[in-house]
Structure formats: C-alpha cells, structure tokens
C-alpha cells in the first residue's frame, strides 16, 4: 500500500504521524485461507490484516466504511497487553471478496473462521464495530468456538427482518446510488460529519476520510447488501450468546447506530450496555483510550476463562 496516494496534501500533512505509526508499528500482512495442509483449495482466498503486540489474542472487525488501519490508535493502546489483530473484511483492502453477490453475515463469519484457523488463533476476544458487530454475532451464532468474549461496539443491526425489509431495500438503493454518483472520494468528504461527534478534532476527521478513501467499490457493494439483507438478531438470541459473555457499547453522540437502538438491543439480548462519552459512531477513532479500556476489561475475563 502506498499511504499517501489518494489523500490530499492537507489531509496527508495532518496524518503524517499516524501514517508513520501505521507502517512502523501496525503493519499489514496477508494470509491465504484457501490453502489446506499447504495445498491450494479450489480458489485463492486472501485475507489482509494488521497486527501488533504479543499475548492473548484480540480480533477487531471494522465497519462498512472503514478498514483494519482505522483501529491504529486503539490497537497501539492494547499492544502491551495482547496480540491485536485487525482484519480487512472480504472485499476490503487486499482481502479477496466473497463469492456471493449478496452475502449474509454468516458468509463473512465463515471467512473469519478460516482466517482465525489460518493464523492459529484458538481463543480470542472478538470485537465488532458497526457492520463488524453483525459479522461477530454471526460468528458466535453459527457455533464457531474460537471466541471466548464478544464486544459489540455501536452495532449495526441490519434490515433483514420482515418488519425492516422494505426500509432495507430503500437504504441499499440510496447507498449504491451515492457510490455511483459521487464515488468513494466523495463519500470520504461527506462521512466525518456522521461518523464523529461535533467535538471531534481535525486529525480524527482526516483519519476517517483517509480510511474511507481506500474502499473497494465491489467490496463495499457486497457489504451494503449484507447490511440491508440480514439481521443481527437472527444470529444472537439470548440462548446462543449465553455461553459467550458479551457486552454492548455505543458512542454517546452516535447518530448512525444510536444509543437508544444499541441500548434496546442490549436489553433484548440481556447484555450489559455502556456509553462511550464524547464520541460519535466511530468511537474507537474519537476516543481510542476509552474503547481500549473497554476491550481490556473483556480481556481480563478472557484470561480468567483460559486459566
């Protein structure tokens, strides 16, 4: 990746320190999860990811308009405690897209299982932000066993239920029309206003724009179909999550997945709920220390279970 290619000079100047940290301390790697026992499977399935630190594993799943790099500041706050792994979801960065034109959250969960297996991760704290929360919930709901703790941050819940399906079709049309008319760079210019609170600084806004500018239109399109065609609650009934301790967090100023929506989800699933103060939707960018502390709290329970 060439860090400065799609970024304006002004944005790049604001992010000079972040980009240096990204390439020096939160480096990108790839793994082919289509290989079994050193042999190629029926197709190549690359997953790219960033990692730092050593110790028990924390796996971070980004949202629909982001990528692994967006977790930089949060990950660096955790590297003394754990091995932090942030994947690029299928169709993002250098990760191979899913074969389905309109994948489900379960399809992303299947790829996640192959990814964790390929890295030799047998037990982790699994953290999903926004659309990543749907993937994380599907991972648990499908019965995969490599996560002992689950953290859902500003969770997108999807529009696949019968009651929300018509709204989902409308949102899919709107999102894909925006992609077609203004493109990824136009989306990057517009997004910080909804992703962050009014108190967010210029650097955080530039970081949101920088990450959005790396979106792959085909991968983003698949993710839109997943968001609008699937339902988090279908994967996360109370009896399924009972064996995996889970917690819901939300930015107090989130206008995308609002505190009321996140609180209702937590109540319906009988899960603890907490707010991240002074933060919008991308709370782990705006308040990386607070989100890292929330993840570290889950890590302590994970270690207790391992012992």
ABEGO torsion letter per residue (X at the ends): XBAAAABBAAAAAAAAAAAAAAAAABBBBBBBAABBGGBBBABBBBBBBBBBEBEBBBBBBBBAABBAAAAAAAAAAAAAABBBBBBBBBGBEABBBBABABBBAAAAAAAAAAAAAAAGBABBBBBBBEAAAAAAAAAAAAGBAABABBBBBGBBAEAABAAAAAAAAAAAAAAAAAAAAAEAAAAAAAAAAAABBAABBAAAAAAAAAAAAABBAAAAAAAAAAAAABBAAAABBAAAAAABBBBBBBBAABAABBAAAAAAAAAAAGBBBBBBBGBBABAAAABAAAAAAAAAAAAAAAAAAAX
